[in-house]
């Protein structure tokens, strides 16, 4: 029975992103050194925080999120607590992991003393591909909790990029509490479809929030269109969120032709966009609502305030408004790669521009007429047929606009032809 528990414990550690070699140290140390489950997991958080660039409390929250929905019962079904295993150590309640009373320095010293001996004399004979099997026994599907051989993602979508590469991938930044907006986008411009003979797909980019994670897991299991990592989901983490999306495209869908980044309060005319992209080169493309000679806002009350310490120059390199911009797949990949050397900057659209400046890529206009709008455009069927983006569109408005466009699909507009 303990062997099954140990395998499930490996799966839990894989779920939170602990490297395989440290998984072995932790589990074997728990078995041989007599550490409690809670103490061991606390040590995991302490030992891996710097390595994974994650705050220890985030890892602990993820462990709690992992165990709670499993109704974890250890080796004995129905058992609700685990007997303390050290001298004078109290019993622990499963599902809650108090850490404030743990002498982690002493515990970690014990692990360090024994770990090397354990790995040398008793290397783990465990196939980590079995993780999915053990997780699935407890109702956690692989597309739910990300591929367990890829520790950097919490959630990955189902995609057919290998067998049926899309022409255009839309990466939509969204907040955890924007379920209604995501639902409406899935019914309208964000649904997977073929237009002008080309396949267009959409995925939502999200960070982590314990408050909404259970709902998000259900949403992911239903729609299979969420990409998530374990950073806190805040406005100033948009740069991290967008780089996550570019990483996903680079690693899991590199055969797409174009990538669009946009937001969940946007209208996006994917039909018109696809038509225009078909007339462009498929490499070295970056386009959107171009910001020329824009500079940092120094007023501290502003949402976009940037101090001189953060950015001392008076102007930014050319960039495109984060409300919606297009990259050819090769540019998306190059931005992701060079982001490892370009210092982080909290304004996501400016940061992409900084990366492009390093790559010597200049934004281009997609058309002689304006197509990308970073403000709210008054709706009309003919007007919206000819634009690509409109900003600050509420979910109920999006439904109205989409229905009007579909109902008038066969009607001509002035200048058509």
N, C-alpha and C positions, 0 to 999 in steps of 0.2 A: 504494500500500500504506500509505503514511503517513497518507493521508486516513482510511482505515478504522481505523487505530490511534488517530487523533485522536478519532474518533467514539466509539470504545470508551472512550477516556480520559474524554470528557465523561460517558459513562454511569457510569463509576466515581466521578467527582466528584459526580454527582447522587445516587448511591447513598449516599454518606457525608453528604449534606446541604449541600453547598456551593452557595450561591446562584448563579443562572445568570450574572449579570454577572461574578462572580469566577471562575467556570469559564472564561469567555471570556478573561479576563486571564491566568489561569494557563496555559491550553493555548496561547494565541497567544504568550505570553512564552516558553514552553518551545520553541516552534517557532522563534521569531525571535531569542531571546537565547541559545540554545544551552545551556539548563539541562538537567541530567540529570533523569531521571524521579524518582529518589529525592530529589534536592534540591528539585524542584518540589513533590512531595507533602509534603515536610517544611515547605515554605513555606505550603502550603495549611493544614496543621495550625496553624502559628503565626498565620497571618493571620485564620483564621476562629474560633479558639477562643473569644475574647471575644464575638464576634458571636453564636455559636451556644450560648454558655454550656456548652461541652463542653471538658474537659481535652484539650490537644493529643495526649497519648498515647492517648486514647480514639479520636480520629480516625485516628491512625496504625494502631492495632489494627484498626479497621474496614477500612482500606485493605488491610492484609495479609489479613484474612478474605475480602475481596472477590477479591483476585488469586489466592490459593492455590487455591481450588476451580476456577478457570478454567484452570489450568495455562497461565498467560499466556505467550505466546511472541512478543509484539511484532509487528513487521511481517513477520518471516520465520518460517515454520512450523519448529518444532523447535529454534529458536534459544534458548539458555538464558541468554544474557547480553547486555548492551547496552554498546556501546563508549562509553568516557568522552568527553564532548564539550567539556570545558573544558581550559585549559592544565594539563597534568599530572594531569588527573582520571582516576582508575583506572576500569577496567571494573566494571560493577555486575552482580551476579547477580540475575536476575528471581525474585521471590517472597520475597526477603529484602531489606530496605531499611535498611542501616546508616545511622544519622544522626549518630552521635557525632563523625564526622570532618568534618561539613559546617559551613563558616563561613556560618551562616544570615544573619548581619547583612550580609555582603557580597552574598550571593545576593539577599536581599530588596531591597537597595539597587539592584541591577541591574534587578530586576523593576519597582520603583517608577519608575525612570528611564525605562523603555521602555513601561510599560503604558498610560499615557495616550495616547501617540503611536499605539500599536497600535490601541486602541479607536476613536480618532478616524479614523485613516487606513485601517484595514482591519477594519471591524466584522464579527463572525462571521455568516456566512449559514448557520445551522444550525438545523434544526427539532428541538427537544428532545423532540418526541413520538416521534422515531426511537429514543430511548434504549431503549425496550422491545424494539424489533426487534434492536438490537445485543446486548442482554443475552440475549435468547432464543436467539441463535445459539450462545451458550456455556452453555446449559442453566440459566440463571437466570430463573425464571418471575416474572411481575409480582406475583402474589399471594404470592410467596416473599420478595421483597425490598421490598415495599410499592410503591405507585404512585409512579413516579419524578417525577411532577409534585407530589408532596407530600413534601417533604424531611424533615418532622419525624418520620415513622414509619419504623421498620425493617421491620416486618411489619404487614400488614393482612389481616383475614379476608375470605373470600368471604361476602357477605350478599345477601339479596334484599329489603333494606329499602325500596328504591324501588318494587318491584313487589308485594311481599307483606309489608307491615310487621308485625312481631311485636307481640303484646300486651305481652310481658314479655321484657326482655333481662337475663340474669344475667351480671355481670362478676365473674370468679373470680380473685382474686389467687393467684399461684402462684410458686414458686421454680424456678430452672432445673433442679435435680436431682430434681424431684417428678414425674417421668414416670409412675410407677406410679399416683399419685393422679389425675393428669389422665386417664390411660387408663380408670380405673375410673369416674370421674365421667362420662366420655363414654358409658359403658355403662349408667349408672343415671340419676340425677336430672338430669344435665347434657345428655343427648341432646336434639336438636331434636325436638319433638313438639307435638301439638295436644291440649289438655285443656280441657274445658268449652267447646269450640268456639273456643279461642284458641291462637294459636301462641306457643310459648316457645322461646327460643334461648339458647345460652350461649357465652361467649368467655373465653379465659384472658388475663390481664394479666401481662406479664413485662418485666423490664429486661434489660440486656445482660450477658453473661458470655462471654468469649472461649472459656473451657474447654468450654462446652456449646453454643456457637452452631451448630456444624455439625449436631449432633443435633437442635437445635431447628428448623433450616431443613428438615430431612427431615420432622420432625413437622408443621411448618406446611404443607409441600407435600402431606402425606397428609390432614390433617384440616381445614386452612384455617380454623382457629378461634382463632388467636393474634394478639394485639395487642401490639406491642413498640415501645419507643423506646430511645434510646441512653444511658440512665442506668444506673449500676451497680445490679445487683439485690441490694439489702440490705434488712434489716428497716426501717431508718430512712429508706428511700426509698419506703415504702408510700404516703405522701401523694402523691408524684410519680406513683406507679403508678396510684392511684385517679383522680387528676385526668386522667391519660392516658385512662382508660376513659370518664370523663364527657365529655372532649373528643371521643372517637370517636363516642359516642352523639349528641352535639350536632351534629357535622358530617356524620356518615355514616348515622345512623339516627334522625333527630329525630321521625319519625312513630310511634315506639313509644309505648305508653301509660305503661309503668312500667319502672324500672331497679332491679335489686337488686345490691348489692355484697356478696360473701361470700368465703370462703376455701376453700382446697383440702382442709382437714381437717374439713369440715362435711358433715352430712346436711341436705338441703333438700327439703322436701315441696312440690314445685312444683304438684301438683294442689290441695292445700288452700290454698296461697297464692293461686293464680289464682282459686279460688272466692271467697275473702275479698275480693280486690281488685275483683272484679266488683260487689261491693256498696258500694264506696267511690267518692267523688269521684275524678275523674281529673286533678285539678289541686291544687296546694298541699299535697301529701301527703309526709310524711316519717315513717317508722315503723320500729320494730325493738324490740330490748331497750333500753328507755330508761334512761339514766343521769341521774338527777336529783341535783343538789347534790354531784357528784363533784369531787374536788380533785386537784391534782398530787401525785405521790409524791415525797418529798424524800430518800428513802434512796438513796444512791449505788449500792448493790449491785443495785438493782431494774432490771429490763429496761425499766420505764416511768419511770425517774428523769427528773425535770424540774427544772432549777435555777431559782432565783428570777430569774436573768437571762433565762432563756427564757420564763418565765411567772410574773410577780410576784403575781398574784391568788391568793386562797385557794380559789376554786371555779371550775370550768369552766361555760360555758353548757350547757344540756341538750344531750345528744348521744345517739346510739345506738351500742351495742357494735359494733365493727368485724367481729365474727363474722358479722353479717348484718343489713343494713338496706335499707329500700325507699324509693325516691324516685319521685314522679311525674316524667314526662319534663320538664315545665316547671321543676321544682325542680332536677333534675339539670343542666339547661342554665344556670340562674341561679347555681348553685354554681360551675360551671366559669367563668362570666363574672366573678363577683365575686372568685374566687381570685386574679385578677391584682392585686387591691388589698389582699387580706388577707395579712399577713406569714406566711411559711411556718412550719409547726409540725410537728415530726417524728412526732407521734402522729396517725395518719390519721383515726381516728374523732373525736377531739377537734377536729381541724382542720375537718372537715366541720361540726361543731357551731358553731365560730367563724364560719364562712361563713354558716350559717343564722341566727345571731344578728344578723349584719349585715343579713340579708334580712328580719328580723322573722318568721321561720318557727319555730314551736314543734312538736316531735314530738307525734304523736298515737298512741293505742293502736289497733291493728288490730282488737281484739276485747276483750270484757269478760274473757275467760279469757286466761291467758298462752299465747302462741304461739311467741315467740322465746326460745330458751334459749342463753345463752353459756357453758354448761357441758355436760358429757357426761350425757345422759339414758339411763337403763337402757332397753334396747330391749324393746318389746312391740308387736305388730301394732296393737292398738287405740290404744295410747298414741301411736305414731308417725303414725297417721292424722290425729290432731288437733293435732299441733304443726307448726311451720314449720321450725325449725332445732334441731339438736343439735350440740354442739362436740366436738372431739377424737375424731373417728371415723376409724379406720384403714381403709385401702383394702379389706383382706380382710373387715372388719366391714361395710363399706358393701355389698359384694356379697351377704353373707349377709342383711342387713336388706332389701335391695331384692328379693331372690328371695322372702323370706318374705312381703313385702307383696304381691307379684304373685300368689303362690300362694293367698293368702287374700283376693284381691280381691272374691270373691263372698260372703264370709262376713260376717255382721252382727256389729257390736260393740254393747255396752250403750249406750243413748242414741242410736243411729242412728235416723234417720227424719226 
